[in-house]
């Protein structure tokens, strides 16, 4: 047998032995306690064959229907728990947050690619709490109106780019998401679609979601962490190229973290800085003095917000466009509401929001129907736990099954249909609160998305302005036939559709004038 294969087989052999030991230990710990039900595993490998990288939320939904509110699987002894009901998510991830708020420390992403200080990966403890405090300071509800002017500029710039080159709509959405966050977080103004920070972010976020975290983010080195120490010569062996890849990605991630932060520091030094998350906190002496880790925390926190906002924004806007193309009657009804409340001589503003309930219902239904992060980002259980008589072992990865919650027929009858009317029904406050998809789509407990209030405002302004000024239709080919958008999901974490065709144009001369008036 050639040496290359010998090494691979030795590695797999060790994995097998390690898994047997681990699984026996797990069984011993479980004793006669009952794990939650789930698909039947095979010895040692566990449920490897049940898992798939693409659209895992679809089988996860079937498991939820078959087994109930908690489902347990394992791969090589590593427990995976799917939490399928809002009640269980609240009981475990919210109320028992002190043990359900850790994050898995995968060797590939955290150590080899050095992403361990990005907020979504930091273990639950002092550092994650410090970082979340910084974000809360800048993005808590009372601070959101400070960002309204930036949101307005980003929205009107987006509309004017869109009418100038509608075919490039996806590039404009990317620029919208990236430039708004660059401005809000670093005070940096993007001036073109190929801006260097924007491109850097797009590449780095793409590598993170599609390469480092592909196949759910689990690499052989995550299961056998000692493999991270293989010598350079071994990197050419089959299955061992991860270390060479990680070196390149680590440099890319560090440049992505350092570049925009250096920009803020230099602009503060030269006196040219704009108001932003970083500049506000850097110039606040009380904050600086209160923590010796301040600059480090700030640099990584700023980057985390930047990286977390781009794919999620693109995903949400994509679902909005798909919904509008499929439901012209919804678009029309929203335009009638806007025309009645706002008129056609100006764009909607935040003061109009309370008078535009149908537009709000469209945003809510877009979150619910689109589900940007269907299985949440996994949390890690820090201690053995028991829930309704079921044993959940310490170290299990906990997936909030947001997809199943947003497709819950009790909360949302006919859940596959995009139907904003469901949020227009007169219901009591308690029912309204329970059915608000924002309870789910931003995750849970102490790791819940810290950008949720910001994005609820920024995307409201974006979609209300699009509804006010644009017609959004399925494209038509040269022969006049409607081209159905091809909707394909390949990303393992975000439910981002692959690019699809969409025909957007000003709905009237007046609308075009309005758009041009803001960005001549
Ligand atoms: C467009 C809509 C967005 C959606 C649907 C979304 C959704 C999520 C979800 C599901 C999580 C995981 C929560 C958990 O682990 O329980 C998360 C985490 C996070 N999000 Fe968002 N997000 C969005 C936009 C944003 C924006 C605009 C920012 C920043 C300005 C942001 C910053 C973060 C950060 C830093 C984390 C990690 C939090 C932690 O682990 O402690 N997100 N987001």
Boltz pocket constraint, residues with backbone or C-beta under 6 A from the ligand:
constraints:
  - pocket:
      binder: B
      contacts: [[A, 119], [A, 120], [A, 121], [A, 132], [A, 181], [A, 301], [A, 304], [A, 305], [A, 306], [A, 308], [A, 309], [A, 312], [A, 313], [A, 316], [A, 372], [A, 373], [A, 376], [A, 377], [A, 378], [A, 379], [A, 440], [A, 441], [A, 442], [A, 443], [A, 444], [A, 445], [A, 446], [A, 447], [A, 448], [A, 449], [A, 450], [A, 451], [A, 452], [A, 454], [A, 455]]
      max_distance: 6.0
